[in-house]
Every structure is written in structure tokens, then in C-alpha cells.
Amino acid sequence: GFLPIDLVVFGDAGAAWTGDEGVEWKFDRDSAERVPVFSACASARVNMLGSAVFELYYAYPFQRDIGWEFGFQLAPGW
């Protein structure tokens, strides 16, 4: 009875480090250090007959000066 659609709003953060360099846990837009990156997103995913998932998203990456970014992706099904 329902359409196979997910509507999602979320925020996330991520950091990368090595064994030699750790992460500086601070919010900084202009840093040469390894700092976490943050973003917020709204997304709609549609399961296409169980064989593929089509997703449209609208995201705001806080550490980049590009504003909101629209995109899509096609991935194998669930």
C-alpha cells in the first residue's frame, strides 16, 4: 500500500586521521590542521523494483564556501 520512498533530513560530521597525525576537535573553516567537517542534508530515496535506489539530495557543507549543493546518485538495490 505504500510507495517505496524514504524522505530524510540529517546532519553529519566526519574526520580523517593517520597513525602520525590526529584530529584537532574544533570547528574551523580555514585550517591546515586535520579538523572534522560538518554538513546538513535533505534527501529523497526511491527503491526502483528492488534492483536500484535513486536518490536526490540537497546538502550544505559547512566547511566549503559553495552554499547549498544539489545532486543525485544511483546505487544497487537494498
C-alpha positions as CSV (number, residue, x, y, z in Angstrom):
1,G,0.0,0.0,0.0
2,F,2.9,2.4,0.4
3,L,5.4,3.9,-2.1
4,P,9.0,2.7,-1.5
5,I,10.3,6.2,-0.8
6,D,12.5,7.5,2.1
7,L,12.4,11.2,3.0
8,V,15.4,12.1,5.2
9,V,16.8,15.2,6.9
10,F,20.1,14.8,8.8
11,G,23.3,16.4,9.8
12,D,26.7,14.6,9.9
13,A,30.3,15.0,10.7
14,G,33.5,13.2,9.8
15,A,37.2,13.3,10.3
16,A,40.2,11.5,8.8
17,W,43.5,10.8,10.6
18,T,46.6,8.7,10.4
19,G,48.8,7.0,12.9
20,D,51.1,10.0,12.8
21,E,48.5,12.8,12.8
22,G,45.5,13.1,15.0
23,V,42.3,15.2,14.7
24,E,42.0,18.7,16.2
25,W,38.4,18.6,17.5
26,K,37.3,22.1,16.7
27,F,35.0,23.8,14.1
28,D,37.3,25.7,11.8
29,R,36.7,26.7,8.2
30,D,40.2,27.8,7.3
31,S,42.7,25.4,8.9
32,A,45.7,23.4,7.6
33,E,45.1,21.0,10.6
34,R,43.0,17.9,10.4
35,V,39.6,19.1,11.7
36,P,36.2,17.5,11.4
37,V,33.9,18.5,8.5
38,F,30.2,19.0,9.0
39,S,27.2,19.1,6.7
40,A,23.4,19.1,6.7
41,C,21.2,17.4,4.1
42,A,17.7,16.7,2.9
43,S,17.3,13.6,0.8
44,A,14.7,11.5,-1.0
45,R,15.4,7.9,-2.0
46,V,13.3,5.7,-4.2
47,N,13.6,1.9,-4.4
48,M,13.1,1.1,-8.1
49,L,11.7,-2.5,-8.1
50,G,14.4,-3.7,-5.6
51,S,17.2,-3.5,-8.2
52,A,18.3,0.1,-7.8
53,V,18.0,3.0,-5.5
54,F,17.7,6.5,-6.9
55,E,18.5,9.4,-4.6
56,L,18.1,13.2,-4.9
57,Y,19.8,15.3,-2.2
58,Y,20.2,18.9,-1.2
59,A,23.2,19.4,1.1
60,Y,25.1,22.2,2.8
61,P,28.8,21.5,3.5
62,F,29.7,24.0,6.3
63,Q,33.5,24.0,5.6
64,R,33.2,24.9,1.9
65,D,32.1,28.2,0.6
66,I,29.9,26.8,-2.2
67,G,26.5,27.2,-0.4
68,W,23.8,24.6,-0.9
69,E,24.5,21.8,-3.4
70,F,22.1,19.7,-5.3
71,G,22.9,16.2,-6.6
72,F,21.7,12.7,-7.3
73,Q,23.1,9.1,-7.3
74,L,22.1,5.7,-8.5
75,A,23.1,2.7,-6.4
76,P,22.4,-1.1,-6.3
77,G,19.1,-2.0,-4.6
78,W,18.5,-2.9,-1.0
